[in-house]
């Protein structure tokens, strides 16, 4: 400001600030020598502070980054409907629903819910036992897939994911269950176990 305090010192502002900031500064009106400073709260229409507006600022501006953000993910509603429309036993429907909804008690889920301390697979020792690991990528699951009439892709780690394969399973399960009910699997199971 100039010495009487009524105008901006244009030369000083032009030497210090870039043009876009110069404009913002020069647009600001000065009150002069006899103007009084006052406080104003930007978050109410009157400019007066209130606890209510402070609470709003705390929740919506300051802590906005701390709130969980909405993540765009594909909807599983169609998959849930497909599972419940299966012509299979209610236990199979419920199992598939638990797999897709992430409520199967896999070690990683149990650790996340602070029920278990270890999230490793009890069978193969993998660090994080997910539902996908239990059903598709565990070496023991791969053995089960090998003797089943449903063939698994050769590269399990890249090819298998629960959301990609449950719709296919929903199409195969009714026929597969019919095959299981009509076939004596005791020989297959004994050969698998090694007896």
C-alpha positions in Angstrom: 0.0 0.0 0.0 1.1 3.6 -0.5 2.1 5.7 2.5 -1.4 7.2 3.3 -2.8 3.7 3.1 -5.6 4.3 0.6 -4.1 2.8 -2.6 -2.1 -0.2 -3.6 1.5 0.3 -4.5 1.2 -0.9 -8.1 4.9 -0.8 -8.9 5.8 -3.0 -5.9 2.9 -5.5 -6.7 4.0 -5.7 -10.4 7.6 -6.4 -9.4 6.7 -9.1 -6.8 3.7 -11.0 -8.1 2.7 -12.8 -11.4 0.0 -11.1 -13.5 -2.9 -13.4 -12.4 -2.2 -12.7 -8.7 -1.7 -9.0 -9.4 -5.3 -8.8 -10.7 -6.7 -10.4 -7.6 -4.8 -8.0 -5.3 -5.6 -4.9 -7.3 -9.3 -5.8 -7.4 -9.5 -5.8 -3.6 -10.8 -2.5 -2.3 -9.0 -0.8 0.5 -10.9 0.9 3.3 -8.4 3.7 3.7 -7.1 5.3 6.9 -10.5 5.6 8.6 -11.9 2.2 7.8 -12.2 -0.4 10.5 -11.2 -4.0 10.3 -13.9 -6.5 10.9 -14.2 -10.3 11.2 -16.3 -12.3 8.8 -17.1 -16.0 8.7 -17.4 -17.2 5.1 -19.6 -20.2 5.9 -22.8 -18.4 6.9 -24.9 -16.0 4.9 -24.7 -13.3 7.6 -20.9 -13.6 8.0 -21.4 -14.4 11.7 -19.7 -17.5 13.3 -21.9 -20.2 14.7 -21.1 -23.6 16.2 -23.5 -25.2 13.6 -21.5 -23.8 10.7 -18.2 -24.7 12.4 -19.5 -28.3 12.7 -20.4 -28.3 9.0 -17.0 -27.0 8.0 -15.4 -29.8 10.1 -17.4 -32.5 8.5 -17.6 -31.3 4.9 -14.3 -29.5 4.3 -11.6 -30.4 6.8 -12.4 -34.1 7.1 -13.6 -34.6 3.6 -10.4 -36.5 2.7 -10.9 -38.8 5.7 -14.3 -40.0 4.7 -14.4 -43.2 2.6 -14.8 -42.3 -1.0 -17.4 -43.9 -3.3 -15.6 -46.3 -5.6 -17.0 -47.1 -9.0 -17.3 -50.9 -9.1 -19.5 -53.1 -11.2 -22.8 -53.9 -9.7 -23.1 -57.5 -8.5 -26.9 -57.4 -8.4 -27.3 -59.4 -11.6 -24.8 -62.0 -10.3 -26.8 -62.3 -7.1 -30.0 -62.8 -9.0 -28.4 -65.4 -11.2 -27.1 -67.3 -8.1 -30.6 -67.3 -6.4 -32.3 -68.5 -9.6 -30.1 -71.6 -9.9 -31.9 -74.9 -9.8 -29.6 -76.2 -7.1 -30.0 -76.9 -3.4 -30.3 -73.9 -1.2 -27.0 -74.8 0.4 -25.2 -74.4 -3.0 -27.0 -71.1 -3.6 -26.1 -69.8 -0.2 -22.5 -70.9 -0.6 -22.1 -69.1 -4.0 -23.8 -66.0 -2.5 -21.3 -66.0 0.4 -18.4 -66.4 -2.0 -19.5 -63.4 -4.2 -20.4 -61.2 -1.2 -17.1 -61.7 0.5 -18.6 -63.2 3.6 -17.0 -66.7 3.4 -14.7 -67.1 6.4 -11.4 -67.0 4.5 -8.4 -66.3 6.6 -7.9 -62.9 5.0 -11.5 -61.9 5.8 -11.2 -63.2 9.3 -8.0 -61.2 9.8 -9.6 -58.1 8.4 -12.5 -58.5 10.9 -10.0 -59.1 13.8 -11.2 -62.6 14.4 -7.9 -64.3 13.4 -4.4 -63.1 13.6 -3.0 -65.1 10.7 -4.3 -64.6 7.2 -2.3 -67.4 5.6 -3.8 -70.4 3.9 -3.8 -73.4 6.2 -3.3 -75.8 3.3 -0.5 -74.2 1.2 0.8 -71.4 3.4 0.1 -68.6 1.0 0.2 -65.1 2.7 -3.3 -64.0 2.0 -6.1 -66.7 1.8 -8.9 -65.0 -0.2 -12.1 -66.6 -1.4 -10.6 -66.6 -4.9 -7.5 -68.5 -3.5 -9.7 -71.1 -1.7 -11.8 -71.8 -4.8 -9.3 -71.4 -7.7 -5.6 -70.7 -7.0 -4.7 -72.9 -4.0 -2.8 -76.0 -5.2 -5.3 -78.2 -3.4 -8.2 -76.5 -5.1 -6.4 -76.9 -8.4 -6.3 -80.7 -7.7 -10.1 -80.7 -7.1 -10.6 -78.8 -10.4 -8.4 -81.3 -12.2 -10.7 -84.3 -11.3 -14.0 -82.4 -11.8 -15.8 -82.3 -15.1 -15.3 -78.6 -15.2 -11.9 -77.7 -16.7 -9.9 -74.9 -15.2 -7.7 -72.5 -17.4 -4.0 -73.5 -17.4 -2.7 -70.4 -15.8 -4.7 -70.0 -12.6 -3.0 -66.9 -11.2 -3.9 -64.7 -14.1 -7.0 -66.4 -15.5 -9.1 -67.0 -12.4 -11.1 -64.4 -10.5 -14.2 -65.0 -8.6 -16.3 -62.4 -10.3 -15.3 -63.7 -13.7 -16.0 -67.3 -13.1 -19.1 -67.4 -10.8 -21.4 -66.5 -13.8 -19.9 -69.4 -15.7 -20.3 -71.7 -12.6 -23.9 -70.6 -12.4 -24.5 -71.9 -15.9 -22.6 -75.2 -15.2 -23.7 -76.0 -11.7 -27.1 -77.4 -12.5 -25.7 -79.8 -15.1 -22.8 -80.7 -12.9 -25.0 -81.4 -9.9 -27.1 -83.7 -12.0 -23.8 -85.5 -13.1 -22.7 -85.7 -9.4 -26.1 -87.2 -8.3 -26.0 -89.8 -11.1 -22.3 -90.8 -10.7 -20.7 -92.8 -7.9 -17.8 -90.5 -7.0 -16.4 -92.8 -4.3 -13.8 -94.2 -6.8 -12.7 -90.8 -7.9 -12.4 -89.5 -4.3 -10.4 -92.6 -3.2 -8.0 -92.1 -6.2 -7.7 -88.4 -5.4 -6.9 -89.0 -1.8 -4.4 -91.7 -2.7 -6.0 -94.8 -1.0 
